[in-house]
C-alpha cells in the first residue's frame, strides 16, 4: 500500500487546504509534500536493482466489466520520475504563493497526486484517469497565476492536452478490444498477435498523443505560451515533471507494448528528434525574453530523449531516462532563477538586463547560479547535463550517425544561446540611476542552491543517476528486434510478392 499512500498523502493534504486556517496552510502543505518526497526517496533506496519487473505491486479489482482495475507498480523507469516530481513539488510549495495560497497549495498537491498515480498505474484506463487528473489543476494554475496573456495560454494548454488524452484513450481502448484482453492491465495485453499494419496504426496514434505532451515539433505550439505565461512555480512543474509524462508514456506504452513495430518506426523518429533539437535551439537563439528562450530550449532537450529511444540501444535507453531527470532539474533551476530576476529587476528582456553579476548592487548569487545552470544545459563536463547527453550520443551514434551529429550541433547551439543570455544578463555595466535591486533573501535562494547541488553531485557521481534504470533498459532493448532481424522478417514476404 506504499504507492497508494504516496497518492493519498498528497490528496488528503489538498483536502485539508479547504478547512485549515490560513496560518496553517503553508506548514501543512509543506509537511505533506515533505512526507511524500521522503517516502518516495525511501522507496527508491529499497528498489531491487537486479529486478527488471514491477516492484511494490498493488492490485484491487475495481470495475471488472470495464477492464478497469486499481493496479499499481514501479520500476527503474517510473520510480526515479516519481521522486523527481515529489521533489519539485516540495520546492514549489516551499517557495509558496502570496495570492490565494489556499487554492494554490491544493492545486499543486492534487497535480502531484495525479502525476504519481499516472507514473505508477499498471492498468491503461487507470493511467488515463490519472493522466487527465492533472489537466484541471494545471489549467487553473495557468489561468489564475499566469501573465497578461494567461487566458490564451491556458486554453491552448487545455485543448492540446485534451486532444493528447483523447488520442491515448482511443488507442488504449482499441488495443483492449482488438486483443480481446480480459482487462486493460498492462500484462494482459497481447499485441504481438495483431497484424503489423494494425500495430503500426496504434503505435502512430500513441506517438502522436504522447508527442503533444512532450512536445515534439510540430506539436509544440502550446509550449512557449504556457511556459512563458505561467508563474515560476507552475513553469517548474510544467517543464520539470509534467512533460515527462509524455516521454514516460513513449517508453512504457509505445516501446514496451510495441517493441517490434517500434524498431520499424525508429528512422522516422530519429529524424523528428533531430528536427526538434535544431528547431528548439535556433528558436531559442532568436528570443529576446529570457523565459521564452528557456522554454524553447526545452523543446530541443526533449528531442534528445526521442533520439535515444529511436536508437534503442542499452546505452541510449539509459541515457534517455537520465536525460528526463537531468532536464527536469536543470529546467527547474533556470525557471526559478528567471523568476527571481523578473521579481527583483521587473523585466525579462535581454535588451534591458545587464550587469546583474555586480557584487554590490546586482544579483550576484542568482547570476552565478544562472551561469552554472546555463553550463549544465549546454552539457559542460562535470554537470548532470553532460552525463545524460553523453550517454545519448554514445548510444545513438552507431545506429543513427547523422541525427546524432545533428544533436551534437544542437548542443553547440545551446552553448551559443546561453552565452548570449549570460553575456547580456550577467555582464556589462549597471545603470547607476536605476540599478538598486532588492536583496535576494536566503529563503529565496535555498531552492536554487539545492537544485544546483544536485546538478553538481549527479554530474560528478553519475552512477547515482543511471544505476536505477540499467536493468529495465536492458529488458526493453532485448524485446526490440535489430534492423537485421526486421529485414529478415520481411524478406520472405517481399520475395513471394516478387515471384
N, C-alpha and C positions, 0 to 999 in steps of 0.2 A: 504493500500500500504506500510505499515511499513516493512513487511518482504521482499518485493521486494526492498525497499530502502536499507535494510541491504546488499543484494546481489549487488545492483548497486554501492554502495559506494566503496566496495572492487574492483569491476570490473573496475570502472572509475579511481580509484586511480592507478590500474595496468596499464591502458592505458596511463595515464599521465606519467608514468615512461619512455615511449618511446620518449617523446618530451621535457621533462624538462631538464634544465642544471644540471650538476652533483651536484652542491652545494645545490640544492633544493630537490634532490631525497629523502634523509632521512627525512627532515621535512614534506614533503607532504605524504610520505608513513606512517610516524608516525601519522600524523593528520588523515589520512583515517582510520587507524587501531583503533585509539583512539575514533573517532566518531562512528565507527561500534560497538566497545565494549560498549561505553556509551549508545548507542541506545538499544543494546540487553539487557544490565543490566536494563535499564528503562522498557523495555517490561516485564522482569521478575518481576519487582516490581508491575506491573499492572496486573499480572496474577491472575485470579479469582480462588482461591484455592478450592472453593466448586464445581467447574465445571469440570467434567471429559472429556467433549468433546473438540473439537478443538476451539481455540481462535485466534483472529486476522486473520480470514479466508480471502483468496483472490481466485477468480475464474475467469478465462478468457478462453473461448473456443480457442483452438489452431489448432489442426488438428483432427476435429471430426471423419472423416472417419477412422482414425487410432486409435481412442480412446484416443488420447493424448490431455490433457487439462493442462493449466497452473493453477494448483490448489495447494495452499499453506495453511498451518495452523500449529499451535504449541500447545503443552500442557505441562504438568508437566514432561513428559519424554524428549521431544526434546528441549525445550527452555533452561533448565539448561546446556545441552550439547552445545548448540549454544553459550551461554555465556562463557563456558569453552574454546571453540575454538577461539572465538574472543579475549579472554583474553590472551591466549598463543600466538596468532598471534601478539598481541601488544608487548608482552615481547620479542619475537623473532626479531621483527623489531627494537625495542629499542636497542637490543644487536647489530644488524646490521651485515654486512658482508663487509670486506675490498676489496675483489676481485670481480670485475664485479657487483657492487651494483645495477646498473640499472636493470639487468636481475634478480638478486636475489629478490629484492623487488617486482618486477612484478610477479614472480612465486609464492611467498608466498601469495600475495594478491589474485591471481587467485585461488590458492588452498583454501584459506579462503572462497571465494565466492562459490566454489563448495561444500565445506562441509556444509555451511549454507543452500544452496539450497537442498542438499540431506536430511538434518535433517528436513527441513520444507515441503518437497514435499509430497503431498497427492494423486498424481497420480503415479502409479507404473512405467510407462515408463519415467515420468519426474524424478523420483528418480534415475532410471538407468542412465539417461543423466548426472545428477549432480554427481552421483557415479563415472562415468567414467571421468568426467572433471578433477578430482584431479589426475588421473593417469599420465598424461603428465607432469604437474609441479613437482610432487614428483619424477618422473623418472629423470628429468633434475636436480633437486636439489641434488639427489644422485650422478648423473653422473659427475656433474661439481664441486661440493664442497665436494666430498667424500674422503675417504682414498686411500691407494695404490691399494686396490682391489675393487675399486668403480664400475668398469665396470661390473664385475661379479655380484656384489650385486644389481646393478641397473637392469640388465637383469633378474635376478631371481625375483625381485620385480615386474617387468613389466609382466613377464609370469604368475606368481601366481595371481596377481591382475586381469589380463585379463581373466584367467580361472574363477576366482570368479565372475566377471561381466557377463561372458557368461552363467554360470550356473543360476545366478539370473535372467537374461533377459529371458532365455529359460523357466524358471519356471513361471515367470510373464505372458509371452505370453500364455503358456499352461493354466494358470488359467483363463485368459480372454476368450480364445477360448472355453474351456470346459464348462464354465458357461454361454456363450453367453451374456456376460455383455455388456451394451451399451457403456461403456468406461472402461478404466483401472483406473478410480478413486477408491480410497480406499473403499468408501461407496457403490460402485456399484457392488462389487464382492460378490456373494452369494455362498460361497464354501460349506456350510453345506449340500447342495443337492447332492454333489458329493459322489461317492462310497467311503467307508472307505479306500479301497486299493489305490484308486487314490489319496486321500488326503495324505495318508502315503508316497507315492512316491514323491509328490510335496513338502511335508514338509522335507523329507530327502534331496532333492536337495537344498532346501533353507538353511538347517543346514550346508550342505557341502559348499555352496557358501559363506555364512557369516562366517563359521568356518575358512576358509582360511584367511579372513581379520582379525580375532580376534588376533592371530591364535590359534587354538586348536591342541593339539597333536593328530594325527601325521601329521598335515597340516602346521607345524610351520617352516619348514627348511629354508624359506626365511628370517625369522625374525632376527636371530643372525647376519647374514651377513649384512642385511640392516641397522640395528640399530648401529652395530659397525663401519661400513664404512661410515655412514652418518656423516656430520658435526653436531656440537652441536645443532644449530637451527633446522636442518632437523630432527634430532633424537627426539627433543622435540615435534615437530608437528606429527611425525610418531607415537610415543608411546602415546603422551598426548591426541590426539584427533582423528587421522585417524583410529586407531584400534577400537575406539568406534563406528565407523560406522558399524562394524561387530556385536557388542553386541546390538546396537540400532536396527539393522535390524532384529535380532532374536526376540527382544521384539515386535517391531511394526508389522512385517510381519509374523513371524513364530507363536508366541504366539497369536498375535492379530487376525490373519486370520484363524488359525487352532487350536482353543482352545481345542476342544475335542480330536483331534489327538495328540496334544502336551502332554496331560496327559498320553497317552499310550506310548509315547517316553521317559517319564521322567526318568525311571530307567536306561536306557542305557545312557542318557545324564549325569546323576549323576555319573556314572562310568567313563565316559570320562572326566568329570570335575575333579574327584579325581586323575585320571591318569595325567592330565595336571598339577595339583598342585604339585604332588610329583615329576614329571619329571622336572618341572621348578626349583624347589628348589634344587634337587640333582645335576642337571646340573650346577646351579649357584655355588654350593659349590666347584665344580671341576675346576672352571675357575681361571686363573692367570691374566687375563686382567679385570680390574675393570669395564670397559664399557660393556664387554661381560657378566660379572656377573650380572649387572643391566638389560641387555637385557633378559637374561634367567629368571630373577626374574619376568619380566613382563608376561611371559607365565603362571607362577603359579598364579599370582594375577588375571589374566583374567579368570582363572579357577573358582575362587570364584563366579564370575558373573554367569557362566553357572550352577554351583551348585544351586545358589539361584533361577535361572529361572526354573530349573528342579523341585525344591521343590514346586514352585508356590504357596506359602502362601503369605498372605498380607505382613507380616513382611519381608520375604525373598525377595519379589519383591521390596520393598522399599530399602532393603539392596543392591540389585543388582544395582539399579540406583545410590545409594550413592557410591558404590564401583567404578562405572565408573568415577565419579567426583573425588573421593579420589585418585584413581590410576593415573588419569591424572595429578593432582597437584604434587603428590609425585614423579612420574617418571620424570616429567619436572624438578623438583628440583635436583634430583640425576644426570640426564644427564647434567644439567647446571654446577653443581659443578665438575663433572668428566671432563667437558670441560675446566674449569678453571685450574684444576690440570694438565691436559695434556699441556695446553698452557704455564703455568708458570714453570713446572718441566721438561716437554719434554718427559714424559713417562706415560703409564697407567699400567705398570707391577707391580704386588704385590711384586715380589721378589726384586724390585729396590726401591720402595717407602717406606719411613719410616720417622717418626718424624715430620710430617707436622703440628702438633699441637704446635710446638715450637713457643713461643710468639715473639721471636726476629728475627729468620731467616727462619721460616717456613711460613705456610699459616694458621694462627690461626683461622681467621673468617671462611674461607672456610671449615676448618676441623671441627669446631664446628657445622656449618650448616649441614655438611655431617653426623655427629653423630646424629643430630636431624632427618634428612631425613631417616637414617637407622632405627631409633627407630619408626618413623611413618610407614615405610614399614613393620616392624615386628609387628605392631599392639599394641604398648605400649599405655596404657590408657592416656587420655588427649590429644591425637593427632587424626587427622581425620581418619587415617588408622584403629584405634581401633573401632571407631563408625561404619564404614561400615562393617568391618569383624564381629563384634559382632551381628549386625542385620542379616547378612547372616547365621551365625552359629545358632543363636536363632530361626530364622525362618525355617531353614532346618533340624534341628536335629530330630524333631518329625516325619518327612517324610522319611528322609534318614539318619539314625543314623550312619551307618558305613562310607559312603562317607564324612559325616560331621566331624567325628572323624579323618579321613584321612586329611581333610582340616585343622583341628586344629594342627595335626602333621606338616603339611606344614608350618603353621605359626611359629612353633618352629624351623623348619629348616631354615626359613627366618632369624630368630634371629641368627642362627649359622653362615650363610654365611656373614651376615653383621658384626658380631663380628670379623670374620676372616678379612674382608675388613678393618674395622676400626682399629683393632689391628695392622695390618701390615702397614696401610697407615698413620694413625694419630699419633701413638705412637712409641716409640723407640728413638734412638739417630740419629741425623743428621750427615752426613759426613762433618766434618769441612772444608775439602778441596773443596767440590763442592756445598754445600748447601747454596747458596746465591741467593735465588729466587727473581724475580721481585715482587714488591708490587702489590697487587690487588687493583685497583682503586675503589672509591666509586660508580662510574658509572657502573663498572663491578659487584659490589656486589649487587646493587639495585634489579635486577630481582630475585636473590636468596632470598633476605630479604623479598620481597613482597610475594613470594611463601611460605616462612616459616611462615610469619604472618598469611596467610590464613589457612595453615595446623594447626596452633595453635588455631586460633579463631574458626574454624569449629569443631575442636576437643573438645574445651571447651563448645561451644554452638552448639550442633549437630542439634538442631531444625532448624537452618538456612540452613542446608544441606538437611534434609529429608522432610521438610514441603511441598515442591513443588510437590513431587511425590506421596503423600499419596492417593489422590483421583484417579489418573489414575491407580495406583497399585491395588486399591480396585476394580476398574472396570474390569481390566484384569483378576484378580483372580476369580471374580464372574462368568466369562464366561467359566472357565475351570472346567470340572466335576471332582469330587473327585474320588479316587480309588474305593470306594464303588459303585459309580454311573457307572463307567466304567465296573466293574464286572457285575453289574445288567443289563447293556445294552446288554452284550454279552451272558449272561446266557441262554436266550431263544433260541438263535441260536445254542448254544452248546448242549442244551437239545434235540432240534429237530434233530440234526445231529446224536446224540447217539441213538435216537429212530429209 
